[in-house]
């Protein structure tokens, strides 16, 4: 089958707000397992704008969606993608939107299960809108966020022993989780967990397990329970199967079947129970989206049932979902691949160091063109290679392509990158990437800087020199860097491009203008760290984590990411992806990149270069809406790999909005 995998990627392991998301390793493991089972898999990371995910889903048009997306925000986040998939008419694994909504709401879940005859620990919901009254509860109690999973917001201080201490604890929790908290009687005993694996009508209960704690981590705690701190530190494990008396085992299994059925949990899920010292069983919470990570609770329970590999788990889930949706094992969705034109300029002259023979440096090698061709074809499309020669206009008209994947740099002039999109617009053929206006603006670094500065985006002070004799503003201080105005791939930017005095500056500017037949951009050299940011999507792009270009030579006074660095691997630089930076700095860098993308009118894909000044403030340097796509080498490919996005998926992400535009104009 053709399967789309929807998920949210966890990028910062230390960020509690991302605890419900999946790591790149987990996603890679799921993709590999589905592939071994004989399926074609499209990865769809669901953390960006919903419109981008919709475009990817519509372009993929899968037989089945394996849904692992936990959503981004709000009390209904886990229900968002099931509801969206229902609206798109796409079958998917796991519980529906209603079941996900109820399950995330701990108070509502307990109320529903209590009516179904499942014993629950007594509790009250409080959101600060009324006076707190916990007189009906027996202490100690535990205070939890009502709309969080993965033990988020639960710590060693969550248990309150005396009623007099409750108000302060509740208020502190509400400040972090204003949607409301659950105040629940704390049951002394042990935590037992039960899994559901892909059997219809509430069956398929995995052997119960129990959480075991490292005594070194809980020895000084008055109350032992599973909290976020223990979860993240790895000081809690799962013993599966649990050591239970036969009667207790049977009762827990029976209650699990009843709870999964009452909540309409489909395909997979986890339920947490608390078993008191007296042997009473109390429901605590349910998770309809358990993690498939190798060391996760769910996988431990599956192994206890004799399912040693993730392949067996996913095979059962896919088979059960397929049966529910009446999908045959060898089904292929009723879709026809499109005729996709691939427009490119072929590199025939190998660039030399120091900028020698750099005429075709921006063009693509035959191997890169073939890689793009194969990636597009892997999505089920027929690919027509179209080299961007002067004859392309007549060739395009006769090619009968539905849509074009454009990486062509054009032939000549400062508007060259806009030439192919302009022809495509004239012929009415949808294409990937930005339109002619944006491509022209972005290639002209001076115009791009002026537009970004007008939009309130910081960029280094700059001026244009066409003769080398222009008067310098009094505000300018050295060092200054000199670049061609309208070239890409760092053409003209060398290790010697930084001027420390006026005579050197004029010499560089004169040589630059003479060689490239255009003005020279002179801008303040910023001494801070250098980053590049990849963006995917349309009006609300997904911003991938920044990659840092790390300069390794300490003897270079003014390091520059230059032309020579982009030819072959060298020891002067290394790439850190994702960059290791403070969250505040990352937010500022991503904000500058997003603002520049929007201000310049970019679409589908772009890469924005950013540098920090001496005080650590992020500045826009330039934007490339036609970034290189050489697998394993180009910056955007390295960034995508760092977040678990393989090359095929990256090409699919770029192409999807163009397919959406093609379909929107169909009758």
C-alpha positions as CSV (number, residue, x, y, z in Angstrom):
1,X,0.0,0.0,0.0
2,X,0.9,3.6,-0.3
3,X,1.1,5.0,3.3
4,X,1.5,8.5,4.5
5,X,3.0,8.9,7.9
6,X,1.9,12.0,9.8
7,X,3.8,12.9,12.9
8,X,5.2,15.7,15.0
9,X,9.0,15.8,15.3
10,X,10.6,16.4,18.7
11,X,13.6,18.7,18.1
12,X,14.6,19.7,21.6
13,X,14.8,16.8,24.0
14,X,15.0,19.2,27.0
15,X,11.8,21.0,26.1
16,X,8.9,19.6,28.1
17,X,6.3,21.1,25.7
18,X,7.6,18.7,23.0
19,X,7.4,15.6,25.2
20,X,4.5,14.2,23.3
21,X,6.3,14.4,20.0
22,X,8.4,11.7,18.4
23,X,12.2,11.7,17.9
24,X,13.9,11.4,14.5
25,X,15.1,7.9,15.4
26,X,11.6,6.8,16.2
27,X,10.2,8.1,12.9
28,X,13.1,6.5,11.0
29,X,12.4,3.2,12.8
30,X,8.7,3.3,11.8
31,X,9.4,4.2,8.2
32,X,12.0,1.4,7.9
33,X,9.5,-1.1,9.4
34,X,6.7,-0.1,7.1
35,X,9.0,-0.3,4.1
36,X,10.1,-3.8,5.2
37,X,6.4,-4.7,5.3
38,X,6.2,-3.8,1.6
39,X,4.6,-0.4,1.8
40,X,5.6,2.9,0.0
41,X,5.9,5.5,2.7
42,X,5.5,9.3,2.5
43,X,6.7,11.2,5.6
44,X,4.5,14.2,6.5
45,X,5.8,16.2,9.4
46,X,2.7,18.0,10.8
47,X,4.2,20.7,12.9
48,X,3.9,23.5,10.4
49,X,0.8,25.2,8.9
50,X,-2.1,22.8,8.3
51,X,-2.3,24.0,4.7
52,X,1.1,22.6,4.0
53,X,0.2,19.2,5.5
54,X,-3.0,19.2,3.4
55,X,-1.0,19.9,0.2
56,X,1.3,17.0,1.0
57,X,-1.6,14.6,1.8
58,X,-3.4,15.6,-1.4
59,X,-0.2,15.2,-3.5
60,X,0.5,11.8,-1.9
61,X,-3.2,10.6,-1.9
62,X,-2.3,7.5,0.2
63,X,-4.3,4.3,0.6
64,X,-3.9,4.7,4.4
65,X,-2.5,7.3,6.8
66,X,-0.5,6.0,9.7
67,X,-1.2,8.8,12.1
68,X,1.2,9.6,14.9
69,X,0.6,13.4,15.0
70,X,-0.2,14.7,18.5
71,X,-1.0,18.2,17.3
72,X,0.6,21.4,18.3
73,X,-1.6,23.3,20.8
74,X,-5.0,23.5,22.5
75,X,-7.3,21.2,24.3
76,X,-8.3,19.4,21.0
77,X,-4.8,19.1,19.5
78,X,-4.7,15.3,19.3
79,X,-8.1,15.4,17.5
80,X,-7.0,17.8,14.9
81,X,-5.4,15.4,12.4
82,X,-8.0,12.7,12.7
83,X,-10.6,15.3,12.0
84,X,-8.6,16.7,9.1
85,X,-8.2,13.2,7.6
86,X,-11.9,12.6,8.0
87,X,-12.6,15.8,6.1
88,X,-10.2,14.8,3.4
89,X,-11.7,11.4,3.1
90,X,-8.5,9.6,3.9
91,X,-8.5,6.4,6.0
92,X,-6.1,6.4,8.9
93,X,-4.9,4.3,11.8
94,X,-5.8,5.0,15.4
95,X,-8.7,6.6,17.2
96,X,-11.0,9.2,15.7
97,X,-11.3,12.9,16.6
98,X,-14.0,12.3,19.3
99,X,-12.0,9.6,21.0
100,X,-8.8,11.7,21.0
101,X,-10.7,14.7,22.4
102,X,-12.2,12.8,25.2
103,X,-9.0,11.0,26.0
104,X,-6.9,14.1,26.3
105,X,-9.5,15.6,28.8
106,X,-8.7,13.6,32.0
107,X,-11.8,14.8,33.8
108,X,-14.2,14.0,31.0
109,X,-12.5,10.6,30.5
110,X,-13.0,9.7,34.2
111,X,-16.6,10.8,34.1
112,X,-17.3,8.7,31.0
113,X,-15.7,5.6,32.4
114,X,-17.3,5.9,35.8
115,X,-20.7,5.7,34.0
116,X,-19.4,2.6,32.2
117,X,-18.6,0.9,35.5
118,X,-14.9,1.4,35.5
119,X,-13.7,2.5,39.0
120,X,-11.8,5.8,39.0
121,X,-9.9,7.7,41.7
122,X,-12.1,10.5,43.0
123,X,-11.2,14.0,41.6
124,X,-12.4,17.5,40.8
125,X,-11.6,19.7,37.9
126,X,-10.6,23.3,38.5
127,X,-9.8,26.1,36.0
128,X,-9.9,29.1,38.4
129,X,-13.3,30.3,37.3
130,X,-14.9,29.2,40.6
131,X,-13.9,29.0,44.2
132,X,-11.7,26.0,44.9
133,X,-13.5,23.5,47.1
134,X,-11.7,20.2,47.7
135,X,-13.6,19.2,50.8
136,X,-15.0,16.1,49.1
137,X,-11.6,14.7,48.6
138,X,-9.4,12.6,50.9
139,X,-5.8,13.8,51.2
140,X,-3.1,13.4,50.0
141,X,-4.1,14.5,46.5
142,X,-2.2,14.9,43.2
143,X,-2.5,17.9,41.0
144,X,-2.2,17.3,37.3
145,X,-2.7,19.4,34.1
146,X,-6.1,18.2,32.8
147,X,-5.1,18.5,29.1
148,X,-1.6,17.1,28.9
149,X,-0.1,13.7,28.3
150,X,3.4,12.2,28.7
151,X,3.4,13.2,32.4
152,X,3.9,16.8,31.4
153,X,3.4,19.1,34.4
154,X,3.6,16.3,37.0
155,X,6.6,16.4,39.3
156,X,7.7,15.4,42.8
157,X,5.8,18.4,44.3
158,X,2.5,17.5,42.5
159,X,1.3,15.5,45.5
160,X,-0.2,17.7,48.3
161,X,-0.5,16.1,51.7
162,X,-2.5,18.8,53.5
163,X,-5.5,20.8,52.4
164,X,-3.9,24.1,53.5
165,X,-1.1,23.6,50.9
166,X,-3.5,22.9,48.0
167,X,-4.4,26.4,46.9
168,X,-0.8,27.5,46.3
169,X,0.0,24.3,44.4
170,X,-3.1,24.6,42.2
171,X,-2.4,28.3,41.5
172,X,1.2,27.4,40.4
173,X,-0.1,24.7,38.1
174,X,-2.7,27.0,36.6
175,X,-0.1,29.6,35.7
176,X,1.6,27.0,33.5
177,X,-1.6,25.2,32.3
178,X,-4.5,27.8,32.4
179,X,-7.0,25.4,30.7
180,X,-7.4,23.6,34.0
181,X,-6.1,21.1,36.4
182,X,-7.3,17.8,37.8
183,X,-7.1,17.4,41.6
184,X,-7.2,13.7,42.2
185,X,-7.1,11.5,45.4
186,X,-3.6,10.0,45.5
187,X,-3.9,6.2,45.9
188,X,-1.0,4.5,47.7
189,X,0.0,1.5,45.7
190,X,1.6,0.7,42.4
191,X,1.1,1.8,38.8
192,X,0.0,-0.8,36.2
193,X,-0.2,-0.1,32.5
194,X,-2.2,-2.0,29.9
195,X,-1.9,-1.8,26.1
196,X,-4.3,-2.4,23.2
197,X,-3.0,-3.8,19.9
198,X,-5.1,-3.8,16.9
199,X,-7.9,-6.2,17.5
200,X,-11.5,-5.3,16.7
201,X,-14.3,-4.9,19.3
202,X,-12.2,-4.0,22.2
203,X,-10.1,-7.2,22.2
204,X,-6.3,-7.4,21.7
205,X,-5.3,-6.6,25.2
206,X,-1.5,-6.9,25.7
207,X,-0.2,-8.4,28.9
208,X,-0.3,-5.8,31.7
209,X,3.0,-4.3,32.9
210,X,4.0,-2.3,35.9
211,X,6.2,0.7,36.4
212,X,9.3,0.1,38.5
213,X,11.4,2.9,39.9
214,X,15.1,3.3,40.6
215,X,15.3,3.5,44.4
216,X,18.1,6.0,44.1
217,X,15.7,8.4,42.5
218,X,12.7,7.9,44.7
219,X,14.3,7.0,48.0
220,X,13.8,10.4,49.6
221,X,10.3,11.0,48.1
222,X,7.4,10.6,50.5
223,X,5.3,9.4,47.5
224,X,6.4,7.2,44.7
225,X,4.7,7.7,41.3
226,X,5.4,8.1,37.6
227,X,6.2,11.7,36.9
228,X,7.9,13.7,34.1
229,X,11.3,13.9,35.8
230,X,11.5,10.2,36.2
231,X,10.3,9.6,32.7
232,X,13.0,11.9,31.1
233,X,15.8,10.7,33.3
234,X,15.2,7.1,32.5
235,X,14.8,6.2,36.2
236,X,11.6,4.4,35.6
237,X,11.1,1.2,33.7
238,X,8.4,-1.3,32.8
239,X,8.2,-4.8,34.1
240,X,6.2,-6.8,31.6
241,X,4.3,-8.9,32.3
242,X,3.4,-7.5,35.7
243,X,3.6,-9.7,38.8
244,X,-0.2,-10.0,39.5
245,X,-2.4,-12.5,41.2
246,X,-4.6,-14.4,38.7
247,X,-7.8,-12.8,39.9
248,X,-6.3,-9.3,39.9
249,X,-4.8,-9.9,36.4
250,X,-8.3,-10.9,35.1
251,X,-9.9,-7.9,36.7
252,X,-7.4,-5.5,35.2
253,X,-7.8,-7.1,31.7
254,X,-11.6,-7.0,32.0
255,X,-11.6,-3.3,33.0
256,X,-9.2,-2.5,30.2
257,X,-11.5,-4.1,27.6
258,X,-14.4,-2.2,29.0
259,X,-12.5,1.1,29.1
260,X,-11.1,0.8,25.5
261,X,-14.5,-0.1,24.3
262,X,-16.3,2.7,26.1
263,X,-13.8,5.3,24.8
264,X,-13.8,3.8,21.3
265,X,-10.0,3.5,21.2
266,X,-9.0,2.0,17.9
267,X,-5.9,0.0,16.8
268,X,-3.6,1.0,19.7
269,X,-3.6,2.7,23.1
270,X,-2.4,2.6,26.7
271,X,-4.3,2.8,29.9
272,X,-2.8,3.6,33.3
273,X,-4.3,2.1,36.5
274,X,-3.4,2.5,40.1
275,X,-3.6,-0.7,42.2
276,X,-4.0,0.1,45.9
277,X,-2.2,-1.8,48.6
278,X,-5.5,-3.5,49.3
279,X,-5.8,-4.7,45.7
280,X,-8.4,-2.2,44.5
281,X,-8.0,-1.0,40.9
282,X,-8.5,2.6,39.8
283,X,-8.4,4.0,36.3
284,X,-6.0,7.0,36.0
285,X,-5.8,8.0,32.3
286,X,-5.6,6.8,28.7
287,X,-3.3,7.5,25.8
288,X,-4.7,6.8,22.3
289,X,-1.3,7.8,20.7
290,X,1.3,5.7,22.5
291,X,4.9,6.0,21.4
292,X,6.5,3.4,19.2
293,X,10.0,4.3,20.4
294,X,12.1,1.2,21.1
295,X,12.3,1.7,24.9
296,X,8.8,3.1,25.2
297,X,6.2,1.4,27.5
298,X,4.0,0.3,24.6
299,X,6.8,-1.6,22.9
300,X,7.7,-3.3,26.2
301,X,4.2,-4.5,26.5
302,X,4.3,-5.8,22.9
303,X,7.5,-7.7,23.5
304,X,5.8,-9.3,26.6
305,X,3.1,-10.5,24.2
306,X,5.8,-12.1,22.0
307,X,6.0,-9.3,19.4
308,X,9.7,-8.7,19.4
309,X,10.0,-6.1,16.6
310,X,8.2,-2.9,15.6
311,X,7.4,-4.6,12.3
312,X,4.9,-6.9,14.0
313,X,3.2,-4.1,15.9
314,X,2.8,-2.0,12.8
315,X,1.7,-4.9,10.7
316,X,-1.2,-5.6,13.2
317,X,-2.1,-1.9,13.3
318,X,-2.2,-1.5,9.5
319,X,-4.1,-4.7,9.1
320,X,-6.7,-3.7,11.6
321,X,-7.1,-0.2,10.2
322,X,-7.4,-1.6,6.7
323,X,-10.1,-4.0,7.8
324,X,-12.0,-1.1,9.5
325,X,-11.8,1.0,6.3
326,X,-12.3,-1.9,3.9
327,X,-8.9,-1.5,2.3
328,X,-7.4,-4.5,0.5
329,X,-3.8,-5.5,1.1
330,X,-2.7,-4.7,-2.4
331,X,-4.9,-1.7,-2.8
332,X,-3.7,1.3,-4.8
333,X,-5.6,4.5,-4.4
334,X,-7.5,5.6,-7.5
335,X,-5.1,8.3,-8.5
336,X,-3.1,8.9,-11.6
337,X,0.4,10.3,-11.5
338,X,1.0,13.7,-13.1
339,X,3.4,14.6,-15.9
340,X,5.9,16.6,-14.1
341,X,8.4,18.7,-16.0
342,X,11.8,19.1,-14.4
343,X,13.4,22.3,-15.6
344,X,17.2,22.8,-14.9
345,X,20.4,24.2,-16.2
346,X,23.1,21.5,-16.6
347,X,26.6,22.2,-15.3
348,X,29.2,21.3,-17.9
349,X,32.1,23.5,-16.6
350,X,33.6,22.4,-13.3
351,X,34.1,25.5,-11.0
352,X,37.7,26.1,-9.8
353,X,39.0,27.4,-6.6
354,X,39.4,31.1,-6.1
355,X,36.4,31.8,-8.3
356,X,38.1,30.5,-11.5
357,X,35.7,29.2,-14.1
358,X,32.6,30.1,-11.9
359,X,30.3,30.8,-14.9
360,X,28.2,27.7,-14.3
361,X,28.7,27.4,-10.5
362,X,25.0,27.9,-9.9
363,X,23.9,25.1,-12.3
364,X,23.2,21.5,-11.3
365,X,25.4,18.5,-12.0
366,X,23.9,15.5,-13.9
367,X,23.9,13.5,-10.7
368,X,21.8,16.2,-8.9
369,X,19.3,16.4,-11.8
370,X,19.0,12.6,-11.8
371,X,18.5,12.6,-8.0
372,X,15.6,15.1,-8.3
373,X,14.2,13.2,-11.2
374,X,14.2,9.9,-9.3
375,X,12.7,11.5,-6.2
376,X,9.8,13.0,-8.1
377,X,9.2,9.7,-10.0
378,X,9.1,7.8,-6.6
379,X,5.9,9.7,-5.8
380,X,4.2,8.1,-8.8
381,X,4.7,10.8,-11.4
382,X,6.1,10.7,-14.9
383,X,9.1,13.0,-15.1
384,X,10.0,14.9,-18.3
385,X,13.5,16.4,-18.2
386,X,13.6,19.9,-19.7
387,X,16.9,21.7,-19.8
388,X,16.5,25.4,-19.7
389,X,18.0,26.3,-23.0
390,X,16.7,29.2,-25.2
391,X,14.5,26.6,-27.0
392,X,12.7,25.8,-23.8
393,X,9.7,27.9,-24.6
394,X,8.8,25.9,-27.6
395,X,9.7,22.6,-25.9
396,X,7.5,23.3,-23.0
397,X,4.5,24.1,-25.1
398,X,4.9,20.6,-26.8
399,X,5.7,18.7,-23.6
400,X,2.1,18.5,-22.3
401,X,3.3,18.6,-18.7
402,X,0.8,19.2,-15.9
403,X,3.2,20.9,-13.5
404,X,6.9,21.8,-13.4
405,X,9.5,21.3,-10.7
406,X,11.8,24.2,-11.3
407,X,15.4,24.4,-10.3
408,X,16.6,26.3,-13.4
409,X,18.9,29.3,-12.7
410,X,18.3,30.9,-16.1
411,X,20.9,32.0,-18.7
412,X,22.0,35.5,-18.1
413,X,21.2,38.9,-16.6
414,X,20.0,39.9,-13.1
415,X,16.5,38.6,-13.9
416,X,17.8,35.2,-15.1
417,X,16.2,33.2,-12.2
418,X,12.8,34.6,-13.1
419,X,13.0,33.7,-16.8
420,X,11.7,30.1,-16.6
421,X,8.8,30.9,-14.2
422,X,7.8,33.8,-16.4
423,X,7.6,31.5,-19.4
424,X,5.6,29.0,-17.3
425,X,3.2,31.7,-16.2
426,X,2.8,32.8,-19.8
427,X,1.9,29.2,-20.8
428,X,-0.4,28.7,-17.7
429,X,1.7,25.8,-16.3
430,X,1.8,25.6,-12.4
431,X,5.4,25.2,-11.1
432,X,7.2,24.8,-7.8
433,X,9.0,27.7,-6.1
434,X,8.7,31.4,-6.0
435,X,7.2,33.6,-8.8
436,X,9.3,35.8,-11.2
437,X,9.0,38.9,-9.0
438,X,10.4,37.3,-5.9
439,X,13.2,35.5,-7.8
440,X,14.3,38.8,-9.4
441,X,14.2,40.7,-6.1
442,X,16.0,38.0,-4.1
443,X,18.8,37.7,-6.6
444,X,19.4,41.4,-6.3
445,X,20.9,41.5,-2.8
446,X,20.5,45.3,-2.6
447,X,16.8,45.3,-3.4
448,X,16.2,42.4,-1.1
449,X,17.9,44.2,1.8
450,X,15.9,47.4,1.1
451,X,12.7,45.4,1.2
452,X,13.6,43.6,4.4
453,X,14.8,46.7,6.1
454,X,11.5,48.4,5.2
455,X,9.7,45.5,6.8
456,X,11.6,46.1,10.0
457,X,14.2,43.3,9.6
458,X,17.7,44.0,10.8
459,X,20.4,43.8,8.1
460,X,24.0,45.2,8.0
461,X,24.6,48.7,6.8
462,X,25.4,48.7,3.1
463,X,26.1,50.7,0.0
464,X,26.6,50.1,-3.7
465,X,29.9,50.9,-5.5
466,X,30.0,50.7,-9.3
467,X,33.3,52.4,-10.0
468,X,35.2,52.0,-6.7
469,X,35.5,55.8,-6.3
470,X,32.2,56.4,-4.5
471,X,32.3,58.5,-1.3
472,X,31.9,56.4,1.8
473,X,29.3,57.4,4.4
474,X,30.8,58.7,7.6
475,X,28.9,56.1,9.6
476,X,30.8,53.3,7.9
477,X,33.5,51.6,9.9
478,X,35.9,48.8,8.9
479,X,36.0,45.9,8.4
480,X,33.6,45.8,5.3
481,X,32.8,42.8,3.1
482,X,32.4,43.1,-0.7
483,X,30.2,40.9,-2.9
484,X,28.6,41.0,-6.3
485,X,25.1,42.3,-6.2
486,X,23.3,39.7,-8.3
487,X,25.2,36.4,-8.1
488,X,24.4,33.2,-6.2
489,X,26.4,30.2,-4.8
490,X,28.8,32.7,-3.1
491,X,30.3,33.6,-6.5
492,X,32.8,36.4,-6.0
493,X,32.9,35.9,-2.2
494,X,36.3,34.7,-1.2
495,X,38.4,34.6,1.9
496,X,40.0,37.8,0.7
497,X,36.7,39.7,0.3
498,X,36.9,41.5,3.7
499,X,38.5,44.9,3.6
500,X,40.2,46.5,6.6
501,X,40.9,49.9,5.1
502,X,39.7,52.2,2.4
503,X,42.3,51.5,-0.2
504,X,41.7,47.8,0.0
505,X,38.0,48.3,-0.2
506,X,38.3,50.4,-3.4
507,X,40.5,47.8,-4.9
508,X,38.1,45.0,-4.2
509,X,35.0,46.9,-5.4
510,X,36.7,48.0,-8.7
511,X,37.8,44.4,-9.4
512,X,34.4,43.0,-8.5
513,X,32.5,45.5,-10.8
514,X,34.9,44.8,-13.6
515,X,34.7,41.0,-13.4
516,X,30.9,40.6,-13.0
517,X,29.8,43.6,-15.0
518,X,27.6,44.8,-12.1
519,X,27.8,46.9,-9.0
520,X,29.5,45.7,-5.8
521,X,27.6,45.4,-2.6
522,X,29.6,46.7,0.3
523,X,28.3,45.9,3.8
524,X,29.4,46.0,7.4
525,X,31.2,42.8,8.3
526,X,29.4,41.2,11.3
527,X,31.8,39.3,13.7
528,X,29.2,36.9,15.1
529,X,28.1,33.3,14.4
530,X,26.7,32.4,10.9
531,X,23.5,30.4,10.3
532,X,21.3,29.4,7.4
533,X,17.6,28.6,7.8
534,X,15.4,26.5,5.5
535,X,11.7,27.2,5.0
536,X,9.0,25.1,3.3
537,X,5.5,26.1,2.5
538,X,3.5,29.1,1.3
539,X,2.1,32.0,3.3
540,X,2.8,30.4,6.7
541,X,6.0,28.4,6.0
542,X,7.4,25.7,8.2
543,X,10.8,26.9,9.5
544,X,13.3,24.1,10.0
545,X,15.8,24.5,12.8
546,X,18.8,26.7,11.9
547,X,22.1,25.2,10.8
548,X,25.3,26.8,11.9
549,X,28.3,27.2,9.7
550,X,31.1,26.8,12.2
551,X,34.5,28.3,11.3
552,X,37.2,26.0,12.7
553,X,40.3,28.0,12.0
554,X,41.2,30.3,14.9
555,X,44.0,32.1,12.9
556,X,41.5,33.6,10.4
557,X,40.7,37.1,11.6
558,X,37.5,37.6,9.6
559,X,36.1,34.2,8.6
560,X,33.6,34.2,5.7
561,X,31.5,31.3,4.3
562,X,32.9,31.6,0.8
563,X,32.9,30.2,-2.7
564,X,35.7,27.7,-2.1
565,X,33.9,26.2,0.9
566,X,31.0,25.2,-1.4
567,X,33.1,23.2,-3.9
568,X,34.3,20.2,-1.8
569,X,34.6,19.2,1.9
570,X,37.3,21.1,3.7
571,X,38.6,21.5,7.2
572,X,38.0,25.2,7.5
573,X,34.3,24.8,8.2
574,X,31.9,22.3,9.6
575,X,28.1,22.2,9.8
576,X,26.1,22.0,13.0
577,X,22.5,20.9,12.2
578,X,20.5,21.6,14.1
579,X,22.5,24.4,15.6
580,X,23.4,24.3,19.3
581,X,22.0,27.6,20.5
582,X,19.9,29.0,23.2
583,X,16.1,28.9,22.6
584,X,15.9,32.7,22.7
585,X,18.5,33.0,20.0
586,X,16.9,30.3,17.9
587,X,13.5,32.1,18.1
588,X,15.1,35.4,17.0
589,X,16.9,33.7,14.0
590,X,13.8,31.8,12.9
591,X,11.8,35.0,13.3
592,X,14.2,36.9,11.0
593,X,14.1,34.1,8.4
594,X,10.3,33.8,8.5
595,X,9.9,37.6,8.2
596,X,12.3,37.8,5.2
597,X,10.5,34.9,3.5
598,X,7.2,36.7,3.8
599,X,8.5,40.2,3.0
600,X,10.1,39.0,-0.2
601,X,7.0,37.0,-1.2
602,X,8.7,33.6,-1.2
603,X,6.8,30.4,-1.9
604,X,7.3,26.6,-1.4
605,X,11.0,26.7,-0.5
606,X,13.7,29.1,0.4
607,X,16.9,29.4,2.4
608,X,17.8,32.5,4.4
609,X,21.3,33.3,5.5
610,X,21.7,35.1,8.9
611,X,24.6,36.4,10.8
612,X,24.9,37.7,14.4
613,X,26.5,41.0,15.2
614,X,28.9,41.6,18.0
615,X,26.1,41.8,20.6
616,X,24.4,38.6,19.3
617,X,21.6,40.2,17.4
618,X,20.4,38.4,14.3
619,X,20.7,40.1,10.9
620,X,19.4,39.2,7.5
621,X,22.2,38.6,4.9
622,X,20.4,37.2,1.9
623,X,17.6,34.9,0.7
624,X,17.9,32.1,-1.8
625,X,14.5,31.0,-3.2
626,X,16.2,28.6,-5.5
627,X,18.5,26.7,-3.1
628,X,20.7,23.9,-4.2
629,X,19.3,20.4,-3.9
630,X,22.3,18.1,-4.1
631,X,21.7,15.1,-1.8
632,X,24.0,15.0,1.2
633,X,25.7,18.2,0.3
634,X,23.5,21.2,-0.2
635,X,22.7,23.2,2.9
636,X,18.9,22.6,2.7
637,X,19.5,18.9,2.3
638,X,21.7,18.8,5.4
639,X,19.1,20.7,7.4
640,X,16.3,18.4,6.3
641,X,18.3,15.3,7.2
642,X,18.9,16.8,10.7
643,X,15.2,16.7,11.4
644,X,14.7,13.2,10.0
645,X,13.4,14.3,6.5
646,X,14.9,12.2,3.8
647,X,15.6,13.5,0.3
648,X,12.5,12.0,-1.3
649,X,10.3,13.6,1.4
650,X,12.1,17.0,0.9
651,X,11.4,16.9,-2.9
652,X,7.8,15.9,-2.2
653,X,7.4,18.8,0.3
654,X,8.6,21.3,-2.4
655,X,6.4,19.8,-5.1
656,X,3.2,19.4,-3.1
657,X,2.1,23.1,-3.2
658,X,2.5,23.2,-7.0
659,X,0.4,20.1,-7.3
660,X,-2.2,21.8,-5.1
661,X,-2.2,24.8,-7.4
662,X,-2.6,22.6,-10.4
663,X,-5.6,20.8,-8.9
664,X,-7.2,24.0,-7.8
665,X,-7.5,25.1,-11.5
666,X,-9.0,21.8,-12.6
667,X,-12.8,21.9,-13.3
